[in-house]
Amino acid sequence: MSDSSPKFYIIKTIEESCEILAAEEVEQKKDPKILETWGPFNSVEEAIARRVGLIRSGKCKPH
């Protein structure tokens, strides 16, 4: 059974900020500026909550 709902990832760039992107955008952005990725997450809300945790733990800088 395949889950076709959109997935979201958090990516960390060389500026050490984290962005939330749809899975299709991450696949298209095979970018050397991406240091780390976390996910997939089932909703934007879940990804936002995780990004807050990453900021609090010092893994990402806030925008």
Phi, psi and omega in degrees: 000123183262133177266113185262009178291150183297145178245153182230148179234155170254129177243142176254126181263174181296340175283357180068018171265157181245135179241152175256126180229151172291153183305321181297322179293322180294318180296324180284335185264051177294075192252131178293348178281350179275116182272318182215156173226148174231142178137187010277152175246149186279345180210160177297321181300317178296319179295321178297315179299319179293320180297320176301316178297321179293323178294314180297326181276357177087007180281338180224151174267144176291156179288000000 
